[in-house]
Amino acid sequence: MSERQTVSIDVVSDVVCPWCYLGQKRLEKAAASLPEIDVEISWRPFQLDPTIPPEGKDRRQYMMAKFGSEERIRQIHARIEPLGEAEGIDFAFDAIKISPNTIDAHRVIRWAASAESGVQNAVVKRLFSLYFEEGRNIGDRVVLAEAARDAGMDATVVEAMLATDADREAVETEVATASRMGITGVPCFLLENRYAVMGAQDTETLADAIRQVAAEKRRGELGKAEARA
C-alpha cells in the first residue's frame, strides 16, 4: 500500500470575486474526489480594489464606472450565472447594493486560521454566500461578526478585534506579497508553495494538479515553483 500524501494548497482570493467563489466550489469538489490524498486548504488575501473606502461604494455606480454600461454588466453576469448554477451557486447580483472594501473580511479570515480545522474554510464559504447569494454588505462589521459566528468563531471576540487595527498591517503585507509574486488575478491556487494554478479552473484540472503534486511528493521529486494551467 502506497504512503498516504498530504498536499497543502494556499488559495489567494478576494471574497468579492465571483470567479473565486467558483474556484472555492471546484476545489472543494476536487478534494472530495481524491479520498486517498489529504488536502489542506488555507486562504490568503487579495484585494481586487483596495481603493474602495471603508464604508464601501454604491454597487450600481461602481459597476457602471468600471464597465461603462448596463448592457456590459448584464453580459458579464449572464456569463457567470450558469457557471455558478452548475456548482450550486445561486448568484444574486441584483441583490448586491454595496461594493465593500474587503480588508476587514480578510482580517476575519486570517483569525479563522487560528481556530480549529475547517473553520477558516467555513468562514470563507459563508462570506461568499452572504455577498453573492444574499446581497449582504461584507464590509459591515456586524455582518462579519455574524459570518464568524456561523462558522463557529466567537462573534463577540471578532467584533471587539474588528474595532481595532489588529492584523490590518499583516493583511496588507500579504496582499503586497501576492503582487510581488506576480499574482495579478484571482483565484490563484498555490500547491505546496511550489506550483501555481491560475484562475477558476474546472474541477478535474484542479484534481489532476493535486494528483501530480502528491505523486511527486511520494517519489521525493517535488521541484521548483512553476505555473500550471
N, C-alpha and C positions, 0 to 999 in steps of 0.2 A: 504494500500500500504506500503510495507516494506521500511525502510530507505535506501537511496542510500549510497553505501560504496565506499570509495577510498582506493586503495591498492598501496602502494609505492614499487617500485622494483629498487634496485641498481644492475646493471649488471657489474660484474668485468670481464674485457675483454681486449684483445690486438687486435689492428687493422690489424695485420699481421697473425691473427689466422683464418683459413678458417672455423673452427667449430664455432667461434664467429660470423662470417657473417651469417652462417646458423641459429645460435641462435637468431640473431637480426631479421631475417625474420620471424622465427617461433613465436617469442614473439610478433611481430607486428600483426601477424595473430591471435594469441591467444587473444590479447587485443581487436582486432576488432570483435571477435566472442562473446564478453561479453559487449554489449552496456549498460547493466544495472549496470556495475561497471566502475568507473573511475580509470584507470591505469596510475600512474605517474612513468615514467621511468627516471632514472639517470644512467650515465655511470661512472664507476670507473676504474682507471688504473691498468694494469698488464703488465709486460714485460716478454715475453717468453725468450728473450735473451738480458739482459741489457749489455752484454759484447761487442756487436757489436759496432764498432767505429762510431762517428758522421757522417762520410761520407758513412757509410754502407759497405757491402761486396758484391762481385760478387755473384749473386744468385746461379748460377750453382755450383761454387766451394763450396759455403756454404752448399748447399743441399747434395753434394757428401760427404763432410766431416761429415755431420750429419747422413746420411742414408747409405752411403757406395757404392751404385751402381745406375746406371741409371734405372735398372730394378726395384729396390725397390722404387725409386722415382715415376716411372710410375705406379706402383701398388697403391701407396698412392693416387696419383692424380685420377686414374681410380675409386677408391672407392668414392672419394668426388664429382667428377664431376656430376654424375647422381643425387646425393642428392641436389646439387646446382640447377640443371635444374628443379627439382621438386618445388623448392622455387623461381624460376625466376631469378636465378643467373647464369650468363654465365662465369664460371671460365675460365680464360685465363692464366694458369700457365706458359706457354711457353713465354708469353709476358713480364713476370717479369724478369728484368735484375739485380736489386739491392735488396738485403735484408737489409732493413733500421733499424737503431736504432729508436725506437718509442717514445722516451722521449718528443720530440718536438710535435709530434702528440697529445700526452696526455695533453700537456700544452694547446694546442688549444681547445681540448675537454673540459678541465677544464674551460677555459674562456667562452666557449659557454654556460655553465651552468648559467652564469650571464645574458645572453641575454633573450629575450622574450621566452615564452613557445614554445617548439618544435624545437628550434634552435640547441640545443645540439644533439638531435636525428638526425637531418638533417646533421650535421657535421659528425657524426659517420657513417651514411649511405654513405655519399659522399666519405669518406676516404676508406671505404671498397670497394666501386665500383671503385675508382681510382686505387687502388692497385691490386685487384683481377680480374677486368674485363678490365682494360685499361693498366695494367702493369706500372703505373706511380710510381715514387720514392717518397713515402710519408715521407721520411726523408728530402727531399728537401724543404727548407723554402718557396720557390716561389710556389711550388705545394700546400703546406699547406695553404698559403695565398689565393690561388685560391679556395681551398676547403671551406675555411671560407667565402669567398665572395659568392660562390654558395649557401651557407646555410643561407645567409642573414646577415653575420657579416661585420664589416668594415675592409676590407683587409689591408688598409694602417696602421691601428692601430695594427692589428695582426702581420704584418710584422715587425713593429717597436718593438713590445714586444718580438718577437722571437729573435731579435738581442741582447736581454738582457738575464739575467738569471731569469727573473720573473717567479715565481712559480715552478721552477725546483725542489727546495728542497721539496716543498709541495707535488709534484707528487711522488718524490722518497719516501717520508714518507708514502704516501698512498699505494704504491707498497709494501713497507716493512710491513705495517699493514696487508695487504691481506695475506702475507706469515705467519705472526704471528697468523692469524686466522685459519691457516691450509689450505688455498686455494693454491693448487699446480698445478691446471689445470683450464683452462677456456674454455667456459664461465661458470660463476657461477652467479646464479640469487638469490639475497637476498631479500626476501619478508618481508616487514615491519621490517627489521633488526632482524628478529627472525627465519625465515625458509630459508634454503638454498636448491636450486635445482641445482644440479651439472650437467654440460655437456649440449650439444646441444640436449636437449630432444625434442620430437615431439610436435607439436602444441597443441594437446589435453592434453598431460601431463602438459604442462605449464598452459593451460586454467583451468584444474582441480585444480592445486595448487592455482591459483588466486581465484577460486570459494571458495575453502576451507578456505582460509585466510579471504576472505570477509565475509563468514558465521560466522567465529569465532569472527571477529570484531563486527558483528551485534549482536551476543549473549554476547559480552563482555568477551569472553573466550580465547583471544589471549594469548598463553602460552609461555614457554621458547623457546629459539633458539634450533633448531634441524635440522637435514639433511633430505631432502626428495628426492625421486627418486635416 
